[in-house]
Amino acid sequence: FMLNKCLFPAAGHGTRFLPATKAVPKEMLPILRKPLLQYGVEEALAANINNISIVTGRGKRAIEDHFDNAFELESQLIGTSKEYLLTEIKEVIEKATFTYVRQPSMLGLGHAILTGESLIGNEPFAVVLADDLCYSPDKGVLAQMLEVYKKYKCSIVAIEEVPEDQVDKYGIITGKLLDESDDTFLVTNMIEKPNIGEANSNLAVIGRYILTPDIFNILKNTKPDKNNEIQITEALNEQAKKGNVIGYKFKGIRFDCGDVDGFVSATNYFAKNNL
Ligand code: G1P
């Protein structure tokens, strides 16, 4: 059983957080002391996925520096009472291997994932959108999804119910319940950001995917939408038509940290619960 690569699309501008994101990648914004992207990488490591591939862009070099040793800083802190502050990131650096590719222009999430093809190759892989921060007390969302993948060996999307008036922010699935005990759905249709009132369900895809590598060829043939963006939802819908996508209602909570309100909620939750 092989699934040891996780792709992190991280090329977006983070305009909703300007001016903070003018020079700082949005993936580096912290919830308490830890950058969003590090939470995502730790979730992958907790699922025994240690090959971390990041799709970056201009102005994102801080990401590469974060996941590397910082000799001067470390030699200053070593033996002091502050040394422990680097423990978690040192552990991440030790366990994971990082590869990077740049997306030269923003042409949508599907295009970002396709840009990662040279890092992933012809094997199934996970995708994490770091601004969807997930917290599960027992088992991380990716580890939960790997179990579903082991059983079905097809693409898996993490889903959650959202209020009816928010379906226009997400990819929405239509599906048939497969197994009530583990909350898996056979996806029959997927639509990206439907108008409110036009969706068949309120089951929204959140930023965790396991994709089979045929997705790359599908993405190559996926037409850009009206905003000139290639959507992963569209490509997944092609797999879904063949019965090859499972929706999984994950256990845990998720914060939309791509949005200021969600970011504040995550901060409060993590502070209150000493996470
Ligand atoms: C992306 C996807 C969407 C998905 C969402 C999850 O949208 O296109 O299908 O539901 O992530 O966060 P974005 O949030 O990048 O607009």
Residues whose N, C-alpha, C, O or C-beta is under 5 A from the ligand:
A	BS01	G1P	L109 D132 K169 Y170 G171 V205 I206 G207 T233
